[in-house]
Amino acid sequence: MSWVWKTIIFFLLLCSYSAGAYLEGPVVSNIRPGSVVIWWRSQPPIPGKVFLKDRGFRVFSKNRPPFEISIKGLKPASVYNYYVVLSTGKRFPENGFYRFHTAFKGDKPFKFAVMADSRGPFSMIPLREDVLYAIFKDITKRDIQFICFLGDMIYGYASKEDKLREELRSWKDAISHIMHEIPVYTGMGNHDVVMYEKKGHDPYMLDGAIKDGKVITSEEIFADEFVNPENSPEPECPDAPPYKETCYSFDWGNSHFIFINTDYWMATPKMDIIEKSGMFKLYKKGNPPGRIMDKQMRWIESDIKEARAKKAKHIFVFGHQPIFPISDKYMMDYSSKVTDALKKDIKERRKRLWNIFTKYKVDAAFFGHEHNYSRTLIKDTWQIITAGAGAPLYDGPRKDLPWLRDVKVVKKRYHYCIVTVNGNKVSMDVYALKSNMKDFELIDHADL
């Protein structure tokens, strides 16, 4: 199917979401050695049943939203078949079964995929569905157990809740054939937001949308649209959004995985002000993009420390904005549009966070945001930027980069990463999309 036809289909889907009626799923999430969550979303809400093939069929029903069915008592490292029947009589799939693999503990080898930034170039094309589709089609050849997507799924920056939901649902629809069977763990990016103007003598844009006189935040919308683990830190203050399902951790095999929210409670100058004389700074409410606040920082260290105490052999961290940027576009602590106080704060928090990673010997920290691929070694911990799932590609690295000598590889390509964990060893292969927009080639291999 050509890029043109895929774009037409995408817009037809977006129009159907705008009309208010939609159906997505079923989706598998939060897979553990002995459990799984199977869920679906619809408008209007439609109850249904999950039929799980396990020495016959076990039936699980849910009559009220949210339609998230937690199934327990499963065997580790096992394959299960299932199908879903809605109260309307609609069956998913129409024939046969979907299947999923349960997780496991111990040193059994496994693979997972990592990628980020599938957003389109502007709001009229919020998603590069053609690149995303090609990547997910190729991923099915790699025998992976799960996928980590690190934000900027869509163009976003919406001014209304419904618009953000429409775009997020279009992203889920584009990869629905994968989500039926392979869990996709998702993180928020700076584009996956809705924002409103915080008025006053110094107006700025703040995370959230006004609905019935109240603010609903991007974090709340994201948590409602996806199903992720809920072992999140507490909000930074009473006025701040919940971290629920945007900052979390889980185990798989002998490894521990941590998703952090680098764009929590985002606050920015108004765009027209930025182009003139506005400055990124610390506001009374909200948080500059890319800044890890205190409670999340403490939670990150506590979570990693606990994982090491439980003898996790490997620890991987995932976020959107890199701790050590390499592009001119995102060096906020060297920008003329950032106050001196914020520059100092950025440098202090960068040092504090990376010291946590090195103290507890994090194997690798994966990020998106800068639309290219790079691999950088900072104090024996790898930073991997993998932001090539469709967003406009960027050059790099910056020539006067303070950590330029630590940057080992930079590639300006659409791509994704496959990480293999095998006992004490971790390796990574990076596959890039060729010019024919169908085939992929290996562009980097590294032992992490």
N, C-alpha and C positions, 0 to 999 in steps of 0.2 A: 504494500500500500504506500502511495507517495506521501511526501510531507504535506502537500496541499490538502489531500483528502483527510489525512489525520487531523489537520488543523480544523477543517470543516466539521468533522465529527466531534472534536473537542468543544467547539462553540455550540453545537446542538445540545451537547450534554450540559454545558454551562447554562443554556437557556432553560433546560428542563429543571435544573436546580433552582433557578430564579423563579420559576413558576410555583415552587413550593413543594412539589411532589418528587420523592426520590426513594431509592432503595439501594442499600449497599451491604455487602457481605454475602455469606458468612465469612468471618475473619478469625484466624487463630492468633492468640496473643498469650503472653505471660506463661510460656511453656516451662514447666519444671520437671524434675525426675518423676514425680507422681501425679502431675495435674496439668490442666490446660484451661484457658478461658476461650470460649467460642461465642462470638457476638455478631450482631447486625444492627443497622440503623435504618429507619424508614420514616417517611412523612406521608400520610398519617402513620402513627405507631401501629405495627402489626405484630401480634404475639406469634409464637411458634414453638416448635419442638426440635431438639437435636437427637438424632438416632446414631448411637455410637456402636460400632461392631466390636464386641469384646466377649467372645464365647457366647454368641447370640447377639442380641441388641439390648443396650441400655438406653432408656428414653429419659430425656431431661426437658422440662418445659418451663417457660417463663411467660406469664400473662400480663405483666406490667413493665413499662420501661424503667430503667435502661435494660435492654435485652442483652445481658451479659451473663452467660451460664458458666459457672466454675465447675469443672468436672474433676473429681479427685479419685484416689484409689487406683491410679494407673501404674503400669510397670515402667521403670526407667529404661532408656535406650530401646524403645519399642515403637513399632509402627501401628497406627490406628486408622481405620476408615470411618468416615462419618458422612451424614447428609442432614439437611435441615428442611423441615416442612412448615410453612407458615399457615396461619389460620385461614388464609384465602385459598389454600390448597396448592399454592406454588411450591415446587420442590427445587432445592439446590444441592447438587447439580440435577438437571432434568433426568439424567440417567447415570447409573454408576455411583461412585463415591469420590469425595475429597479424602486426602490422607495427611497425617502429620506424624512427626517423630518426637517422642518425648525426650527430655534432656536426661543427663546422667551425671554422676559424680566420679571423680578419679581421673586417671591418666589416659583414658581412651582418646585417640586423635579426633579433632573436629575442625571445621572451617566456618568462618563467617565473612560476610561482605560488609564493606564500609564505603559510604559515598555521601555527597552533600550537594546542595545548590542546583536544583532543577528549575529554578524560577525563569520566567520569560524576561525579555528586555524592557517591557513596560506593561502598564496595567491592562491594556487591550489584549496582550498575549501573556497572561500570567504564568504560563507553564510551557516549557519546551518538551512537549509530550513525545516528539519524535526521538529525541536523544534518550529520554527516560525509558521509553519503550524498548529501544535497541539495547540499552544496558541491562534491563531486567530480563529480556529474552536471552542474552548471553549468559547471565548469571545462572540460569537454569542448567547450564552445562557443568557447573563447578562443584556440585555436590555439597552445598553449604547447609548449615543448620539454622542460621538466622541472618538477618540483615540489620545494620545500624545506619539510619539516615539522620544526618546531623544538621537539619534545618535549611531554611530558605527553599522550601518546597515550591512556593508560589511567589508571585510578585508582591501580593499583599499590600502593606501600608494602607489598609482600608480605612474608611471613615465611618463605616457602618458594620455592625455585627454580621448581618446577613451576607454581605459581600465577602467577608473573610471566610465564613462557613462555606459559601459556594465554591471558592477557590480551593479550599482544603479538601472538599468532597470531590472536586474534579481530579485532584492529585491521587486520592485514594482509588477513584475509578480507573485511572490510567494503569495502576498496578494491581488491580483487584485479582487478576488471575494468579498472582504470586501470593497475595495475602490470604487466600483460601487455605493454603497449605504450609507456608513458611512465615514464621513470626517476623514482623518488621518493628524494631524498636526505634522510636522517633524522638528527636530533640527539636526545640524551637530555635529559629534564627531571627535576625533582626527584621526580616521581611514578613515573617509569619505573624503579623500583628495588626491590630486595629488601634487607632490613636485619635484623640480629641484635643482641642485647644484648651489649655489651662490658662484662663484669662487672668489679667492683673496688670500691674505696671510693667512687668517683665514677662509677657506671654510666651508660652512654649508648648510643645506637643507632648502629651502624656499617654502612656499605655491605657487603652480601654475605649469603650463606647458608652454613650449615655442611652439608657433604656429605661423607660418609665420613671425617669427622674433619678435613677441609680446608675452606677458605673459597673459594667461587666467587663472584666479584663481579658486580655489576649490569653493569659495563662488559663483562665477558667474555660474559655472557648476551646483551647487546644486540648485540655483534659477531657472535655466533653466529646470531642471529635475522635480521640484516640483512646486506646486502652493500654496503659503502661503500668509497671509496678508503682505502688503507692507509699513506699518507705521514704518519704520526702522530708526535708527540713521544715521547720515552722516558718511562717511568714516573717519578714524582717521587722515589721511593726504592725499595729492594728489596722492601719490604712493600706498596707501593702497587699498584693495578690498572694494567693496560695502558691506554693511550689508544686503542689500535687500533680504527679504524672509528667512534669517537665524536668524534674531533677530527682533521680532515683538510682537504684543499683540492683544487680541480680548476679547469680552465679551460674556458670555452665562448665561442666567438667571440672578441671582443676584450676579454673580461672574466675576472676571477679571483674565485673563490668560496671562502670559508673558513668551515668549521664549527668552533666552539669548544665545549668541554664546561664549562659553568658549574656543574655539579653533580657534579664528579669526586670520587670517594672520600668520599661524603657522610657526615657525622657530625652527629647532632643529640641534644639531651637527650631522655630518655624522655618520651613525651607526657603521662603523668600528672604528671611532675615539672614540665613546662612550665606546666601549669595551676596549679601551686602556687608553687614558688620556683626552678625550674630556669632556667639561663641558657645562651644560645648563647655558645660560647667556642671558643678554639683548643685542641684536644686534642692529645695526643702522637701519636695515630694518627687519620687521617681529616681531613676538611676541611669547614668550615661551608658550607652551601648558598650558591651565588652567588659564591664566592671563587675567583679564578683564581690557581693556584699558580705558583711561580717558573719551572719548566721549560716549562710551557705558555705563560706570558707571553713568555719568550724565543723560543719557537718561533713564536708569533704574529708577533712583530716580524720575525724572520728570514724567515718565509714571505711577509709583505707586502712587505718590502724586495726580496726576490728577484723577486716579481711586477712591481714597479715597474721593476726593472733589465731585465726582459724586455719592457718597454714595454706592459704591460697598461693599457688606456685606462680601465677601470673596476674597482673593487674593492668587493666586497660581503661583509659579515661576518654570520654567523648563529649565534645562541646561544639559550639558553632564558631565563635570568634577565637582565632589563635592567640595563644599567650605571647608568642614571638612572631609578629607579623613580618612579612618579607616584601610587601608591595608598597609603593609610594602612596597608593590610595588609602591605606589603612594604618599608617604610622601616626596615631593620634598624639603620642607623646612628643612628636616632632612637628606637629601641625601648628600653623599660625592661627587656626580657628579653635584652639583649645586653650583654656586658661592655664596659667602657671600652676595654680593649686591642683587642678585636675591632672596635669602632666605628672606632678610629683606623686599624686595618689596612684596613678596608673603604674608607675615604676615600682612603687612600694608593694602594691598588690601582686604585680607580676612576680617579683622576687619571692614574696611570701608563698604564693601558690606553687611555684616551681620547686621551692625548697621542700614543700610537703611531698611532691612527686619524687624528688631525689632521695629524701629521707627514707621513704618506704619502698624505694626501688620500683616505681611504676615502669612497666615495660615500654609502653608507648601511650601518647596522648594524641588523639585524632581530632581534627577540626575541619571546618569548611570556610566559608566567607570570602576568602581570596581565590578567585576563580582560575585555579591552576592546580598542578600537583607539585608538592615539594616534600623533601625529607631532610630534617635538621636534627642534629644531635647536640643537646644541651645538657652538660653535666651527666652524661651516661643515660639520659632518658630521651627517647625519640619523640620529636614532634612531627606528625604527619598531617599535611594539609591536603585534603582530597575533595576539592570543590569543583568537580568537573562533570556534573550530571545534567548540564544543559544551559546554565547561565552564561552570559557573555564572558569570554575568556580574557584574562589579564596577563600582562607581562610581569616579570620579576626575575631576580630580586632587585631591590633598591641598591644602588651602587655604594652608598655610604652607610649601609646597614651595620649596626654595631656588632651583630652576630653573623656577619657575612661568611666568615671562615668556617662557621659551624653548619652552613647550608651545603648539603652533599649533592642534592639533585633538584632541578626545577624543570618541569615540562608543561608547556602550554597546550594541553590536550583535553578533550572530553574523555573521562576515564572512570574507573572504580578500582577498589582494592579488595583482594582476597587474602585473609590472614589464616594461616594454618598453625594450630597448636598441637604439638605432638610431644607429650611428656614435658621434659624440661626445655624443649626447643620451640621457638616461635619464628616463623618466616612470613614474608609478605610478597605477593606478586601483584603488579599493577598492570591492568589491561586498558588500552586506549582504543577509541573508536577510529577506524580508518575513514578516509575521505568518501568512500562509497556509502557511509552511514549505515552499514550493515555488519561488517566484519570487525574483529578486534585483534590487536597484537600486543604482545608483552613488551612493556617499555621500562620496567624496573623490577628488580628482585633484591630483597634484603633480608638478612637475619636480624631480628629485633631483640 
